[in-house]
Amino acid sequence: MSLRLALLLTATAFAIACGPAGAAEKPSFDCATAKNAREKIVCRDPRLAASDRAMAAAYGDARRFLPRDTAEVLRKDQADYLVMLDGGFDAQIWFKGSVPESRAKVEADLRRVLAEDRETIDGLRTVIDDRTAMLRALRTDVAGFVGRWKTARATLVVEPRRNGAHVVHYAEPSYGWPKYECYFDGTGRVDGDRLIVEFDPETGPDALQRGRLVVTRSGPFLDALETTDETRTGDDREYWICSHSPEVKGRFFAVGGEAR
């Protein structure tokens, strides 16, 4: 049985088991122990609770059906995703300010968001639903580099061209912190078991130098690592691809592509 079919069957069984509406308003965690703004707001909005529950179900299904070593990589990626989600939601409410120490202030701000800021609520739901879709689409049978690949924080799309080159699209939306968003296109060439990606240069007086992204197949994953100026070390290093973010790197999961 393929992973995709197994996930579909499990999701169907889960939907039947959930029963009628009462249980459907609860998220995947105990609201009595909600520890941050994102969890507290999820507990108070039925649609957010449903999205959270669907994400948790998709994650659990994937962990059960993936090979053990792949499931462990997914566990770490999900933990990274939740850190990103929590920090991004805090930024949506308090922007550059820190989370208030006063519980009363936190509660007042959350009530305001629920009453007046549907855009923030819907934005959180969209991010959670996107993660659920990614978890349901995970594949371990993709060959080569061509396809759609994702981590908790970024998407890499590799498309073939007739001349043997590859068009590569990199997207790092940075939920809650638009300043750190990063989107670039580049051209990749296969070099043995690696795909070397040269990003299209910027133009204009404020143009930034663009580095390379070295992409390597590692089992069912793509490992991506930005090359940097080797003459610089530590805090003096420059990150060329995403100038406002740490270096581009990560282990990407296949969510689309041609099967082996």
N, C-alpha and C positions, 0 to 999 in steps of 0.2 A: 504494500500500500504506500502511495506517495505521501510525502509530508503534507502537501496541499489538501489531498483528500482526507487524510486523518484529521487535520485541523478543522475541516468543514464538518465532518461527522461529529467531532467533539463539540464544536460550537452549537450545532443543532441540538445535541443532547443537553447542553448547558441551558439553552433557551427554554427547553421544555421543563427542565428541573426548576428553573427560577419561579415558575408559577405566576399567579396573578400579581396585581400591582403593588401591594404592600411591600414585599421584599425588593421590588424593583427600584424603590427609592433609596436604598441603602448602597453605599459604596463598598469597595472590596475590603476596607479596614474598619476597625472599631472606632466610631466617632468619639467615644468617651476618652480615647487616647490620642485624638488628633493633636499634632504637635506643632504645626506651622500654619501660615496663612492659607496656603493652597489646600491643605487637608480640611481646615475649618470651613472654607468656602464651599468645597465639594460636598461636605456634609449638609449644607443648607440649600443646595440647588439640586432638584431631582434630575435634571438633565446632565449636570456634571457628574452626579453620582452614577448614573447609568453609563456614561462614558468611561469613568474610572473602573467600573466593574467589568466592562467589556475589554478594556486594556489588560486588566489583571487576568482575565480568562484567557485572552490570546497569549499572554506571556507564559502562563502556566502550561497551556497546550504545547507551545513551542519547546519549553524546557523538557517536557515529557517525551516528545517525539524526536528531538535532535540527538545526535550522538553525544556522549557524555562530555567530551572535550569541547565540542561546539557549544553545548548548553552552558558550560562554565564561562566561555567568552561572552555569551549572551547575558549571563547573570551580571557580569561586570559592566557591560554596556547599559543594561537597564538601571543599574545603580547610578551610573554617570548621567543617564537621562533624567532620573528623578532629581538629582542635584541641580541640573540645568533647569528643570521645570520649576522647582521651588525658588531658585534664585531669580528666574525670569518673572515669576508671578509677583514676588516681593518688589521687583523693580517696576512692574506695572502699577503697583499701588503707591509705593513710596519713592520711586525713581532713584535719585542718588542718595537719598537719606537712608539711614539704617532703620531696621525694624524697631518700632517704639518699645521701650522697656515696660511701659505701662500696659497692663492687660486691658484696662478700660479703653485706652486709646486704640489699641489693636481692634477691639470689638467694635468701637465706633466707626473705624475706617472700613471694616468688613461689612457692617450694616449699610454704610453709604454706598459701597460698591454694589451690593445686592439690590439696593433700592434705585440707584441712579446710573449705574455704569454697565449697561448690558454689553457694550462693546468689549470690555475687559473680560466679562464672563464668557462671552461667545468666543473670544480669542483663545482663552484657556481651553475651552472645549475643543476647538479646532486642532490645537497642538496635541491634545491627548488622543483625539480620533486619528490623527495622522500617524501617531506611534502605533496605535492598534492596527491600522492598515499595514504598516511595515511588518509588525510581528506576524500577521496572518499570511504575508506574502513571502516569508523567508524560504530560501531554497538552498540546497546543498549540492545540486547536480549541474551547476552552470560551468561550462568550459571556457577557458581563456579569459580574456579581459572584457569582452564586449558585453554590455548589459547595464543594468541599474543597480547601484550599490549604495548601502546606507550604514551610517553609524548613528549614535544618539544625537550627534550634533551636525552632521553634514551628509550631503548626497553627492555621489560621483556617478556621472553618466558617461559611458564610453561607447561611441558609435563608429562603425567601420566605414572606410572609404575605399573606392576601387583601386587607388594607387598604393594601397598597403598602409597608409597612414590611418590614424584614428583621431576623430574629433572628441575632445574631452570637455565636459561641463562640470564645474565644481560649484556647489552651493552650500553656504553655511549661514542660515538665516538668523541665528543668535536671538532666540526668543527673549523678549523683554529689554534687550539692549541693541537697538537698531544701529548704533554707532559701530558695533563690532560685526555687522553683517559682511559677508564676503562672497562675491560671485565672480567667477572668471571662466573664460573659455581658453582652450589651448589645443595644441596638436601633439599627439603621442606617436612614438615609433617603438616597435618591439625590438628589444635587445636581449636575446636569450630568453630568460624567464622573467624579464622586467619590461615594464612599459615606461619609457622616459617621456614625460610630458613637459613641453615648453609652452608657457603661457603667453598669450598674445600681449604684446607690449602696450602700455598706455601712451597717449600722446598729449602734448600740451605742456605748459610751464610747470605744472605741479605733478607731472608724470612720475610714477614710481618704478624702480627697477623690479623686474619680475624674475623670480627664480625658477627652479625646476621642481617637479614632483616625481619622485621615483616610486612606481607602483609594482609590487611583487606579488605573485600568486603564492599563497600559503594555505594549502589544503583547500577548504571551501571558501576561504576569505581572500580579500585583497588587502595587503599591507601597504599603506601610503606613508611616505616620509619626505618632507620638504628638504631640499639641499640648501645649505646656507654658506655664507662666506667663511671659509675655514680659517681665515686670519683673525676672526673675532671669536671671543669666548665669553661665557657667563652672561652677565647683564649687558655686555657690549654687543652681543649677537644681534644681527638684523634678521627679521622675518620678512621675506620678500613677497610672498604670495598674498597674505592677508596682513596688511601693514598695522592694523589696530588690534590684532589678535595674536595669541601664541602661535608657534610654528604649526603648520598643517601636518597632522599625522593621525594615524588611527588604523584600526582593523575594521574593514568594511564587510558587511553581510550582503550576499546576493539577494535581490528582490525581483530580478528580472533578467532574462538572457536566454541563450540557446543551451539546451541540455547537452550533456556529454553523450 
